[in-house]
Amino acid sequence: MLNWIKVFIIGAINALIYFGYYVSILLFYISCILFVYIVIQGIRYRFLNYRANKLQKLGRYDGAIPIAQQSVKLAQQISGKTYYAKSQNALEAMLNILGKLYRISEKLLLFGKKNNYRAVTVAINNLAELYRLTGQYNKAEPLFKQAIEIDKIALPETYPDLAHKINNLALLYSAQGRYKEAELLFKEALEIYKIALPENNPYLAHPLGGIAYLYRTQKQYNEAEALLKQALEIKKIALPKNHPSLATTLNNIALLDLSRNKT
């Protein structure tokens, strides 16, 4: 009887080892296929973003918007496929049994997964920015909010990407005359930048300029001037002398003086 038990146990172990090998090979190939798929889709996503951004800079918004919409759709597909999530869950369950090879496979999948959150929010933000620039504020606002919501879940609270999107939503509110809401968002973005970035990083100048514009429109000229000068000093340290952003801030100071002299 004991001999039969021994034979059965040895046979079961051998079967587990035998089939475990083939399962590991199959898993490896599946991981490679998924990884190649992620890379190809990532290249497509980057190309679409590049084309949309280039058209945006050229002022060709009608051409940029449909490309940006494709970029959003692709980014959501990459991170939202049901079979992708199931494949990853299966991987994680099998890791406990099959060891190091499966850990390598998991890393290949997670490489794409971690970057997908950012891909989605960048694509959504870019499309929202195009809508903002073309005055389609009702379409832009929910997209900005969606991108911010995803970032707040997926990223640390003081991550610069989150501040970029908050600043963009503040610009939208500013353009709509929603100054109180815009000011709160500009200040929120500024606080994140102050924590996350060096004190002379040019990104800090963006919300400073935004708040200064709000103050100028409300005839708070002294407050606006102080912020514009602060933004100018940051840009002088961080940017080349011929950088167009410096000219923008100098122009805003000139507009402030012009507004002040008219009163």
TATAQUI-V989477 format. One record per pair of residues at least 12 apart in sequence whose C-alpha atoms are under 6 Angstrom apart, sorted by the first residue. I is the first residue (numbers start at 1). J is the second residue. Records with the same first field share a line. If there is no record, write none. Layout:
I: J, J
This chain:
31: 105
45: 71
48: 71
52: 64, 67, 68
68: 127
71: 123
72: 123, 124
75: 119, 120
76: 120
79: 116
121: 147
125: 144
128: 140, 143, 144
158: 192, 196
163: 189
166: 189
167: 186, 189
170: 182, 185, 186
186: 207
190: 207
200: 234
202: 235
205: 231
208: 227
209: 228
212: 224, 227
